């Protein structure tokens, strides 16, 4: 790219000066004769189209910010699917933004069949333009060149379009249409990465490879995957193949051309997009036919064995699509020996005492529970196989672990649900799981769900097994639940004072009786209907539960909000909005998250719209939240506040931490310019004891939205000098004055210092202001158990003199380094007593990212390492910087006395892997 020597301004100034000194001087200027030149910016883009090789197709270019752009060169792919094109901005405009590149076929285009068969063509044969007419493939790429740059034929950006990028591009555009924030490049790049991951998960591909910046290979020939050869001294050669992830994604891309006579590539892509949308709404079964099709097609590639791959290596038909429900804080095992000692276990049936229901809770995978249903047929919705545990005390459960038995996969549970009860008669369904498979014998799988309420009894109902077998079996069941359980804070009935803006039957909304309903007026935006519950004691509500009317759907609440107060309703804190919600059946119980963990004494539900514009009807309302609320630690009496600057005592730093939104902190930076990454505006809070913070709440000030924080981060430290970044946010805007926004991040560990750094405000204003900063977190912090390890041992190729304890010495300047001649390499951390580890943090070394751990698992043992249980696995992880601390949330609730980090691959170094720090984070027992 050729860069001009003059800036836009200096060019115009020079031309203007020449005009003034020319013929006629400046005594009688002609206002129409101004020879100023407005620059045009150009850029060069290189790309390719792979579905397989897509030749003689036309490329169109669209700038996503809506600015006009013109293609000034040939825009057609060549026979190899390659294209080099130039683009040009409007006069006076630069080129700096996200571009959509679309490849369009016509009657003159060609496509190589890269699937085992493409309708009537075999792999390696060419399809004509008539057969692929109107095919469109797309991708997104960022183009950024200096203003007034000119075209020189050297690519300023690169792209590849294929079936995977096309699907992910559609999802990105769909997200933008639904309000996805892509205000800055970093957010755009994050959207591309997230939707790439979404597409791959939907197909059953467990990879974090970003399809938008990966060059796939046309899969019509094995030779296309060969990048070189390794030959020994005798001339015996073996093929060097492309990166394994690229091979896998290339095969997946090829499957989109595996068509029947009446199918099209576009049709298969649209089918995938529809299935992803259904899966996002909870119908993950919609993905199963697509995954099975992918698996079957990849298995039929004629050269698959030469790639040393199986179809199962590429496609995991059982890969979870939706993330398991996040637990509300640390969790613990519920089915431990102490709780089971006083529990009663019953089941629908057992084949014998040797395979009784108690065997499912004996901690021995070599035993099992086998239900034969008196030989009356396979489990069903009408007649499920069930197993029930009645505890002596109430417990909260939000995760169930099931281990498959020793044989006969046809007997494995496939469809099942979890129910809870406080009386053993009335059951509440907590979660449903459909289409779940166990791929191995003795495989242990976790199924998480959203629940914090305590029940005496839990029942697992199996409504279908894998093979519709008359026998149903499993080896082990374990329950895990939150340490800080939840309750309905409006109970017991009558403890809360209820009032409403309309309707006399408002008490029926809190009578815990689904057969009765609160009936009120028709709510509107102008005149909402509200109901307020003032609790006997301030409590945190993190879930609003509504139960629909037993008879009529027209009055179901559709659009509503929840607010909270601590001053008898004089001022309200907005907690959450809900729009166009629907109840699918009568008496249905729906839970709505609030992202609130602070205690309030009053809660107000305001409804502005019902399902059919009818009078409002709600059977029951529950205000559910943890027994122990979080705290805004910034209000602690011992907190010491310091800030970079303040304009005066009336708008000092402490005003952002006083709990009063009518005051504010105003930083003027000595009038030296807007906050930046190099010179951020900051506020620091020091505590006398280590304190855990996992939510940041900000309230915008009274005026001047140009001063609002837009890019910011929160860092933590134990000495005020060495800082760990806990969370970073970009492009965040406050749409109203006094608007409160909550930003959640993962952290249970206590720190003594927290610093809020603003690196950009909304208007790049010299002044930065904020009304309130809240540092919210649990009352009891977790600890780093590795800090009290009784021993740390390394396995495999540890380097002499580089001791394993360097990984647990709380000093990122020291490093544990191990050779990778034998993998996996591992690090064992023994604890004085069994402890629960809910998160691990890994800090990489300081010399090369190639040595960073990439694929690793965490294991636990309670018998000195004789047997190990896999707790969590991580694949294709990347560290973006050296000495970077990354937190990995695992949600484990089982206590172990020995933990092992086992690393099976690094980021590319042929000899070494390094870890600067390993933190095993969790609650300290006893609780």
N, C-alpha and C positions, 0 to 999 in steps of 0.2 A: 504494500500500500504506500503510495506517494503522499507525503505530508507537506502542506504548503508552508512557506517560510514566514508568511504574514498572517496575523490573526484577522478575523473578520472585521474588527473595528479599525485596525491599522490600515487594512486595505482600502476601506471606504474613506478614511481620512486622507490617505495619499492621493487617491483619485480626485477627491474634492479640492485638495491643494493645487494639483496640476491644473484643474479647471479654472481656478481663480487666477493663476499666473499666465494663462493662455491669451490668445487674441481677444481683444476687447476688454481685458481686465475684469474687475468686479464692480465697476461703477454703475453699469446698467445690466444687472443680472437677469437672465431669462429663467424663470422658475421651472419651465418645462425642459430646460437643457441641463440636466444634472447627470453626469456620466457615472453615477455610483453603481457598483456591481454587487448584487446579492448572490451569495455563494450557494452552490448545490453540493450536497455530500453524496459520495458514491461508496459502494462496498462490493466486494467479491465474495461469492458463496459457492462452495463445492459440495456435491452430494451424490447420493446413489439411491436406487430403488431396488429392493430385494423382495420379490414375492414369486418364484425365484427371480432371476434376472429379468428386469422389466425394461425393455428397450423401446425407443421411439415414442415415449410418452411425454406429455407437456407438463412443465412445472409452473405452478402459479404461486405467487408470494403475497402474503397479507400481513401487515403490521398489526399486532393485537391491540395496540392503543388507538387504532382507528385512523392514524395518519396515512395519507396517500403515499404510495411507493410505486415506482415504475421499474419494470425489467427492461434493461437496455441492451441485452445481448441474446444470443440463442438460449432458449429455455427448454430444449428437448433433450431427453436422455439419449445416449448413444446405444449401440447394440449391446454394450456391456452393462447398461443401466446407469452409467455415470453421466454427470452434468456439471458444467461450470458456468455460472451466470453472474451478471453484474446487475446491481440495483441502484436506483437513484432517488434521492429525496426531492421534495418540493423545494423551491428556492427559499433560502433562509432557514431551512430545517436541517437538523442533524439526523443521524441514524444511531439510536441507542434504545433497544427494546427487544421484546420477544416477537418472533416472526413465526407464522404458520406456513409451512411448506407443504403444498399439495401436489401430488403427481396424478395426472388424469390421462387415462388411456382413450384411444379412438380406434378407428378401423385400420390405421396403419401401425399400431403398436404390436409388440410381441411380448410373450412371457414364457419363460422356461418352466416346465413342470418340475417342481422340486419336491413333490410328494410321491409316494409309491404309485399313485394314480391320480390323475386330474380329469375327472369325467371320463372322456373316451381316450385320454392320452396317458402314456406311461412315463415314469420318471425319466428326465433327460430329454423328452420330446418338447417341441415348441408349440405353443398355442398361438393362434392367429388373433388379429385385432378384433374380428367379429365375435370371437369366443370370450373376449375379456373387455369388450366395449363398455364404457361408462364406469369402469373400476376407478375408484379414488382411494389413494393411500396418503396419509398425512403424518406430520411430526411437528414439533416445536423446537426452535433453536434461537439462542440469543445472539444478536448482532450489535456490536458496539465499536464504532470507529470514531476518530477525532473529527470534529466539525470541519467541513470543506475538504475532506479527503477525496482523492481521485482513484479511479480504477487502475490497477496495474497487473491484474491477472493472478495475483497471489491471494489465496483464500483468507478472508477475515473470519469466516465461520464455516463449519462443516455440519452436514446433516445426513441422516439415512432414514428413508421411509420404509416401513414394513408393516405387517399386520399387527404386531405388538404395539408399535408407536401409534398406529392409527387408532386402536382401541383406547390407549391411554390418553391420546390427544382429545378424543371425544369426552372422556371423563373429566379432563381438566376444564374443557369448555363448559361442560355441564355444571361443574362446581362454580365457575365464574358467574354463570347465569343465575346461580342460586346464592350469590353473595360472597363467594370465596375471595379472601383478601389477597391480591397479588400486586399491591401498591408499589413494591420495590422488587428489584431483581432477586434478592435472596428468597422472598416469599414465592416468586414464580418458580425458582429452582426447587424449592421445597415441595410445591404442588406437583411438579414433574416427577420428583423422586417418590412421593407418596402414591401417586396414581400408577406409576410403573410397578411398584410393589403390589398394589391392589390387583392389577391385571395378572401378574405372575401367580399370586396366591389363588386367584380365581381359577386359573388353569391347573393348579396343583403343583406349581413349581416353587420350591423353597429356595429362593435366591433374592439377595438384595441388589443385584446388578440393575443399574439404571438403563432401561431400554433406550432412553433418549440420547445417551452418549456412548452407546455400544454399537460397533460395526458388526452386524451379523453376516453370515456367509450363506450364499445360495446353495441349497442342499441337494441339488440334482446329481451331484457326484461326490464320491468319497475323496477324490483327488483335491477337491476344493478345500478340504479341511487339513490337508498336508502342507505344512509350512517349511519343511526341511527334512534332512535325514541325519541320523547318527550312524557312522560307520566305524567298525573296528579295524584293527590292523590287517585282518584277512579279507577285508572288503565286504563283510556281512553288514548290511544296513537295515535299520529300522526307521520307520516314519516318525517324524516329529509332528505332533498334531497341534492345532490351535488350542487356545485356552478352553478348558473343559466347560466353563460357564457359557462361553460363546457358542460352543457346539450344542449344548442343551437348548439354548434359546433359539438357535438357528433351526433345529429340528422342530421346535414348537411353532415357529413362524411358518415352516413348510407345511404343517398340518392344515393350515387354513386353505390350502389349494387341493386338499384331498376331498374331492367333490363327487357327488352323484350327478346324474345327467341334468337334473333340473336345478341344481344348487349353484350359487355364486359365492365368490370370496366375500363380497360385501354382505351377503346374507348371513354367512357364518360369523362375521365380525359383529353384525347387528344382534345376532342371537346371543353372542357372548356379552355384549353390553346390556341387553335385557336381563340376562341371568345375573350379572353383577348387581344390577339395581335391585332385583328381587332378593339376592343374598344380603345386600346391605340392609334390607328391611327385615331380615331374619329368616328368609326362606332359603337357607343354604343348600337344600336338596336340589334346587334349580341348577346348581353347578355340576351335579353328578354326571348327567349324560354327556356334557362337554368334556369333562375329565376322562371319562371312560373312552370316549371317541379319540381323544388325544393319545391315550395309552395304547389303544389298539392300533392306531395308525403308525405311531413311532415304532412299535414292535415289528411292523412289517417292512421297515426300511431294509433293503437288501444288504447294506454294508454295516449294519449296526454292530455286529460282532467285531469288525475291524476297528471300530471306535472304542472297543472295550467298554461298551455301555449296554445296559438293559433298559427297556422302556420304563421300568420302575425306578431307575436311577434318575430319570428325567421328570416323570409325572408321579406325584403322590396323591392318589385319589382320595386319601383320608386326611390330607393336610387341612388343619383348621383354617377357616376363612375369617371368621369373626374372632377378635381377641376375647379371651375370657373376661368375665366381669371383674373389674378391679376391686380388690378388697379395701375396706375402709380402715387402713392402718394395718399394723402387724396382726398376724393370725397365729393360731395354735391348734394342735391336734385335739379333737374332741373325743375320738374313740381310743383314748389311751387306756392303760390297764386300770388306772384308778377309777375312771368314769364307767368302764365296762363292768367292773366288779359289782356294782350295784344296779346295773341295767338289765332289762329283760329283752331277749331277742326272740322274735317269732317270725314265721314265714307261712306262705300259703301251703307249702308241701315240702317234703324231703323224700328222697328215694330210700334212705336208710340213716341210722344214727351215725354211721361213718362219714356220711356226706350231708350232714345236717346244717341248718342255718347258722349255728354257732361257729362253724368252720370258716365262715366268711369274715369273722372278726377275731381269729386266733393268731394273726400275725405270721402265719405259715403258708407260703404260696404252694406248698406241696399237698395241702388239703383243699377241699372245695365244698361249696354248697351246690347240690344237684336237685332240682325240682322236676319231678316226673308228671305232676298234675294228674295223678291217678290214671295216666295213659289216656287222657281225654282230649289231647290236642295241644297245638302250639299256643304260647301266650298271645293274647289279643287285647284290644282296647276294652272289650266287654269282660274278658276274663284274664287279667294280667297275672303274671307271676310276681309275687311281692315278698319283701322282707322288711321287717319293722324293728326299730330299736326304741324302747321306752326307758328314758334316763330317770334317775332319782331326782335330778335337778334340771332346771331349764338351761339350755345351751343354744347359742346361735351357730348356724352352719351356713357357709357360703361356698363350699367346695366339697365334692365327693371324688374319691379316688377308687377306681375299679381295676382289678387285675384279672386278666383272662386266665382260664383254667388250663390244665395240662394237655387237653386233647379236644377234638371235635369242635372246630370253630363254628360249625352250624348251630351250636347251642349258645354261642356268645350273645349277650344282650346287644341289641341294635337300636331299638327305640325304647326310651324309658323317661320317667319323670320322677321328681323329688317332691315330696309333700311334707308339711309340718303340721303339728297339732298340739294344742295345750290340754286336750281332754281325751285324746284317743278316739274321738267320734267325729268331730268336725275338722276337716282337713283343708289346708290351704296349699295349692300347687305353687311351688317356689320356682321350678324350672322344668323345661322339657328339652329333650335331646333326641334328634331324629337322624337316622342313617349313619350312626357311629359304628366303626369297625375296628376290630383288633387284628392287626396284621401278623402278630406273632403269639406264640404260646407264652404265658407268664408276662405278657406285656401290661405295664401299669400306666393308666391314662388318668389325667385329671380333668374334671368337668366343673368349671366355675360358674357361679351365678350370683345375682345381686340380692343379698339378704343379710340383714343385721339383727332381725328379731329373734327372740329366744322361744324355743318350743321344748316341751317334754319329750315328744315323740316325733320320729322321722320315719318315713316309709319310702322305699325305692320300689317303684312299679315298673316292671318290664312288660311292655305291650307288644313287643315283637323281638324274636331272636334272629340271628343272621340267616339261618337256613330254614326258617319256619318249622323247626324241629319240635317234636313233642317233648323233648328234654330241654331245660334251660339250666345253665351252670355258670358259675364264676368262682374265682379263687379267693379274692380278698376285697373287702370294702373298708374304706377309712373316711371319716368326716373331719373337716377342718373348718374353723370359724374364727371370727374376729375376737381379739383379746378385749376390745372395748365394744361390747354388744350394744344393740339399739333397743329402744322402747318406743311405744306410742305415747308421746308426752301429754296427750289430751286425756289419757286414762289415769286413774279409774274414772268411770262415767260420773259426771257431776263435779269433778275437781277443777275443771276449767270454766271460766265465765264466758258464755257465748252471747254474741249480739250480732244483728244483721241489719243491713240497710233497708230490706224489704222482706215481707213474708213473716208469718207468725210461728211457723213450725221449725225455726232454725235449730232448736235443740235436737231435733231428730237427725241432724247431720252428724251428731257426735254421740249417738246412743248405741253404737256398735251393733245395730240391727239392720241387716240388709233389706228387710221386708218393709221398712218404713223409709220415707223420703222427706227431705226439706224441699218444699215447693215455694217458689218466689216469682217475682215479676219477669218479664221479658228483658234481658239485659241488652244494652247497646254501648257503643263506644262513648257516647255522650253521657249516658246514665247507666253506669255499670251497677251490677248487683254485687254486694260484698258481704262477707261473713267474717267475724273476728273472734278469735279464741285467745283469752288472757289466761295464761297458765298459772298454776299455784306457785310455781318456781321457774325462774328463767332456765331455758334449755335450748339446745341446738337442734334444729330441724334440718336434716339434709335430704329428706324425701317427703314429698306431698303425695298422699295416697287418696285416690278418689274411687268410689264404687258407684257404678251407674244404677239408675232407677230400675226396679224389677220389672216394670211394665212397658214404659214408653221411652223410645230413643230420641224423640224430637227435642226433648229438653236437656239432653246431655250437654255438659259444659264443653265448648270447643276451643274458645280463645280466652285465656285467663292469665293472671299474674299472682305472685306471692310476694308480700312485703312483711317486714318485721320491725318491731319497736321496743325500746327499753324505757320510754318515758310516757307510758299510758296513751300512746297514740298521738302525741303532739308532733313528733317527727317520725318518718318511716324510712327504713332502708329497703330499697328494692332488691329482691333476691333473685327472681327468675320470671321469664315470660314463656308462655306456651301458646302456640298458634295452630288452629285447625286440627286439634286432636280428635281422635275418633275412638268410640267404644264399639267393639264388634259384636258384643252380646249383652244381654240383660244381666245385671248383677256382676258385671265384670269388674275386677279390681286392677287398676292401673297405678303404677308408681312413677313419679316424676322427680328427677333429681334437681336439687337446688344449688349445689356447689357451696353450701353454707355449713360451717362447723362451729360457728360462734353462738353463744347463748343469748336469746331474747326472751322477753316476758310476754310479748303479744305477737300474734301472727294474723295477717289479713289476706284472705283470698278474694280477689276481685275478678268477676266474670263479665266479659263484654260481648260474648256471642255464644249462642247455643247451636246445636246441630242443625235445627230446622227453623231457627228464629222463633221458637216457642218459649213458653214460660219455663224457667229453670227448674230442674229436678235433679237432686243428688241424694243417693241413698245413704252414703256415709263418707266421712272425711277422717283421715288419720294424719297426725303430725309426727312423723317418725324421725328419730335421730339418735346419736350415740348417748349412752348414759353419762359419759364424761365429755363435756364440751372442750373444744380447743380454746386457746386464748389469743388475743391480740397482744403479743409479748412487747410490742413497742410502747404499750401503755404502762409497763412495769415501772414501779416507783424507783427502781435502781438503774433504769436504763440511762445511759449517757449519750447525748445526741451531739454530733458534730457535723458540719456541712462545709462544702467548698466555699460558699459565700452567701451573704444575705443582704438585702437592700437596706434593712433597718430592723430594729428590735420589734416593730409592729408586724413585720412579715419575716420573722426569724425562722431558722430551721426547726426549732421546737414546735412551731405552729403546725407542722405537718404530722405531728405525733401527739396532738392534744385531744383527739376525739371530737373536734369541733370543725365541721365543714365550712363554717362561716369565716374561719381564719385560714391563712395560707402561708406557705414558704415561698419566697420570691428571691431567686438567685440572679444577680445582675452581672456576675463575672467581671466586675470592675470595668464594665462596658468594653470588654475585649473580644466580643464576638459570641456567636451561637455555640452551644455545646457540641462537641464532636467526639469521635472515638479517641482522638489523641488528647483532648482536653475536656473530659466529661464534667457535667454538673453532677455532684454526688452528695449523698447524705449517709452518715455512718452511725450505727447504733451499737453500743458496747454493753454487754450484760455481765453481771457479777458471777453468773454460773452458766455453763453451757446450756443452750436453749435450741430446740428444734423448730425450724420454720419450713413449711411446705406450701404456703399460699402467700401471695403478695396481693394486697388490695389497694387500689389507687382511686382517689376521688378528684375529679377535675375541679379547678378553682372557679371563682365567680365570673371571670371575664377573659377576654383575649385568648381564644383557642389556639392562636399561633404560638403561645408559650407552653402548650401542653406537651408532656413527654410523648414521643412517638417511637423512638428506638431506645431500648434500655435493657439492663441486666441486673441480676442480683447475685452478689458474691458473698462468700462466707470465709471466716478465718478464725483461728484460735490464738493468733498472736498479733493481729492487726498489720502483718507484713506479708505473709504468704497467703494468697487468696485462691479460693476455688469458685468457679462460676457455677451457680446452681441452675440458672435459667436465663435465657436470652429471648427478647421479643423485638420484632421489627414491624414497622408500618402500622402500629396500633393507634387508633384514633378515638377520641371522646366526642360523641355526637351531640352532647348536651353539657351545659354547665351543671356542676355538682353531680355529675354522673359517676357512680361507683362501679368499678370493674374489678373482677377477681381473676388472678392469674395463678394457676396451679402448676406445681412441678413436683418431682419426686425427691424427697429428702426426709429421712427420719432421724438423722444424726444431729447431735447437738453441737453448736458452735458458740464462741464467745463474742464474735463480731459479725455484723452483717452490713454490707454497703450496697446502696441502691445507686446505680450509675446511669445517668441519662446521656446518651451519645448523640441524640438528635431530638429537637423539638419539632412541632408540627409545621411551623412557619419559618424555620431557621432564624428564629428571633434571638437577639442577644439575651433577652429575659427568659427565664424558665421558671414555671410556677406549678405548684400542686397543693391542693387543699389538705388531703390526708394520705398518709402512707401507713398501711397496716402490715405487720409481720405476724402472720397467723400460723399457729402450729400446735401440736399436742402438748399436754401438760407434762408428760414424761417422755424424754428423748430416748431413742435407741442408742446403742454403743457399738464401737468397733471391737468385736470379740477377738480379732487377731492381735490387738494390742496387749491382751493378757494371755496369749498362747503359751502353753507349757512346753511346746516344742514345735519347730518348723523343719521339715525334711523335704529334700528334693529327690526326684527320680529321673532316670535316664541319664542324659549326657551333661551333667552339671560341670561348668568350667572350674578348674582348680583355682582356689583363692577368691571366687565370687560366691559368697555364702548365701544360702537360701533365706536367712533371717533379714537380709537386705530388703526383702519384699514386705516385711511387716514392721519396719523400724520407724515408720512415720517420717521418713526422710526421702524425698523424691530424688535427691542427688545421688543416692546409692541405688544400685541395680542388681537384681538377680538375673544372671545370664546363663542359659543352658544351650548346649549344642543340640542340633536336630538330626544327628546321624540316625538316631532311633526315635521314632515317634510312637505314641505320644510322650511328651515330657510332662512331668507333673510336680506339683507343690502340695505337700500335706501340712495342714495346720491342726495341731492337737490342742484341745481346750481343757481347762481344769475340770469342767463339768459340762454336760450336754446343754447346748444352747440353740435357739432358733435363729437361723440366718435368713432374713427376708430380702436383703439386697447385697450385692457385691459391687465394690468399686475397684477398678483396675486403672493404674497409672502406668503408661508405657515409658520406655527409656528415653534417653536424650540424644542418641547418636544416629538412629536410622529408623524410619517408619517400616522398612522392610522386615524388621525383626519383631514387629508388633504381633501379639496374638490375634489370630483371625478366626479360627474354629476352635472352640473349647467347651468343656462341660464342667459343671460343678456336681460333685458327688458327696454323699455323707455316709458315715459308718458309725456303729455303736459297739463293734466288737474288735476294735483295734485294727481295722482294715482287712479283716478276713472276708467280709462281704460288703459290697458297696451298693448304695441306692442312688440312681441318677436323679438329681434335683432339678436341673435345668441345663439346656444346651443352647449354644449360640453359634451362628454360622455367618460367614462373610462379614464379620464386624470390621470396622475401619476406625482408626484414630486419625483425625485430620491434622493434628499437631504433635510435636514431640513434648514429652512430659505432660500429656493431657490426661486428666482424670475423667473416666467415663463410668457412669452409674448404670448398673443392670438390675432391674427389678425382677424378682423371681417369685414373690408371694408364697414362700415356703412356710409351712406351719409345723414341721416336724423338727424336734431337737436332736442334734447329733453331737458327739464328743470329738469327732474327727472329720475334717472337711478336706477334700482334694480338688484342686483346680488342675484339670487335665487338658493340655493343649495339643491338638492334633495337626495344626497347620499355622504357619505364620504368614506374613503379608508378602513373602517372596524371597527372603534371604535363604540362601542354600545351606547355611551353617548354624545360625543362632536364632534364639528367641529371647526376648527380654521383658522383664516386668520390674518396674520401679517400686510400685506399692500395690498390695492386695489388701483390701478391707472387707471383712466379713461383718456386715451390719445387721443388727437385730435387737429385739428387746432383751433386757437383762432378766433372767429368771432368778428367783420366783417373781411372778408378776404382782 
